[in-house]
Amino acid sequence: MGYPLLRPIPVLGALPPPRSCSEMLLSLLLLLLLLLLLLLPPLAVLRWPQSQNARLSWLVSLQHRVAQGALHWAAAWQQKRLEQSTQRAGQSQQQALRWCLQGAQGPRWPLSRSTDMSTFRNHLPLTKASQVQEEESGGQLLPPTPNQYHGVSLQATLLGLAALNNAYPKVLAPGGRALVTPSSPWLYPLPWPWQFLGLVSPPGAKDARALLLEALRFPGLQALEARTAVELLDVFLGLEADGEELAEAIATGNPGAPLPTRAAELQEALEQGPRGLARRLWPNLQVVVTLDAGGQAEAVAALGALWCQGLAFFSPAYAASGGVVGLSLWPDQPRGLYLLLPEAPFIELLPLKEGDWEEAAPTVLLAEAQKGEKYELVLTDHASLTRCRLGDVVQVVGAYNQCPVVRFIYRLGQTLSVRGENTGEDVFSEALDQAVRQWPGAKLLDHGCVESSILDSSEGSAPHYEVFVALKGLRNLSEENRDKLDHCLQETSAGYKSLRFRGSVGPAQVHLVGQGAFRALRAALAACPSSPFPPEMPRVLRHRHLAQLLQKRVVS
């Protein structure tokens, strides 16, 4: 492909990976024997009297050594698989396509043994997958679901943990990390013994408050984990709102032993405001781990500017509308670089024609991608045998062996259009960022847009955008500040400016919503039967009942 290679991070200085299936089985048997030997307490432990704390400390240390050893071996094996598949990307994609076609019967694929790409493309036309999280799927064809691809999720989890440990060696030490949301950013629920790799979270806990309380009890945390950045943002907003109640629970020992000193530290940290709060609560904190997905950029920016100031952010994978499509192996690189995998799910790249989503050029395979070019992701679902255009747009920024390393840019389905102008997600976000920077003291937390016809708000006036924003540091929006968004939109989009000049489109209407408005929207979206994985945050709402949910929470 003719552009610089990104090299892998060494896997924990680890054991050499197995070279064959028989060697893998032998290594696994040896590992199991090692685990059994480690679990047998030494005779000294059985004979000599010890305090309960000493025995518990020994057990924790033993569990951690076992987990680290298991991670060494498993990550080395996954690294070997990754090297083999990416060095022969074309062959790996042929195997992935063959797997998709296995068992295909009937008119969908009459040539079940053929993996010729021309035949494949001719028999299976591209289909657009819905990009809107709606309560009713309307019979639309949904993209592939992530539970079809356990191997990718396991690989992302093992290699992500290994890369994280290499970049931040103390993260996986006992008491090194805490999960503060009911769901984890690690895509594959690792069994014993990996459950002991540093987590302080109560086993099986699903209550967000209990998880946060447990994290607050450990001042020595090295890493903070949440499923997505928007959920972590909710955690910090809730911490500010309920800080006194949480401090009282820690002081009185509900749950756990009373920690009055820690409770006082919590209250003192909260009194100093949101900026740098995470570092004041956990002085050794180094990294925040969340799962990257659509609509998370604003939450990451807000967290990095305020509560998590000075901390690194790491996502082990990118989960698009159709499942896990990319791995991140570089915690020390700028956030947002992902390696597209040549194994299942079968991925094609659709060259993006500027301003034209309807006219499709022929797709290319991963090894044919060109640096600097933009592509839309296409995934093939082996269950229904459909080629889904996901709407997720990526730009190639590098290579790992024969596979592209990409940065996700925007989603084609998140486009505003009231007069055929097609204001994309990236264009609108840029204009909104420019406007917010002109609002004194304001920090953007979240936003959502609605075309005026959805709310019938353009009656008697030109069609326009209705924009709902959640802010930190600003409780009221003046008319002057509201008008700045429309000015910034005209500066960013020539098409929008032309329509505004002719009066075909009215000025964008900006509404400030109260705290919890977007959390309620996410809850409504998650309850939908067609809710995609992961919980992407839509920027353009197409259903009236979702738009009204925000409209009812307008405070200015």
ABEGO torsion letter per residue (X at the ends): XGBBBBBBBBBGGBBBBBABAAAAAAAAAAAAAAAAAAABBBAAAAABBBBAAAAAAAAAAAAAAAAAAAAAAAAAAAAAAAAAAAABAAAAAAAAAAAAABGBBEAABABAABABAAAAAAABBBBBBBABBBABAGGBBBBBBAAABAAAAAAAAAAAAAAAAAABAAAABBGABBBABABBABABBBBOAAAABGBABBBGBABAAAAAAAAAABAABABBBBABAAAAAAAAAAAAAAAAAAAAAAAAGOBEBBBAAAAAAAAAAAAAEABGAAAAABAABABBBBBBBBGAAAAAAAAAABAABGBBBBBABBBBAAEBABBBABAABBBGBBBBBABOBBBBBBBBBBGBAABBBBBBBAAABBBGBBBBBBBBBAAAGBBBBAGBBBBBABBBEABBBBBBABBAABBBBAAGAGBBAAAAAAAAAAAAAABBGBBBABBBBBBAAAAGAABGBBBBBBBBBBBBGBABBBAAAAAAAAAAAAAABAAAAAAAAAGABBBBBBBBBBBGAAAAAAAAAAABAABBOBBBBBABBABAAAAAAAAAABAX
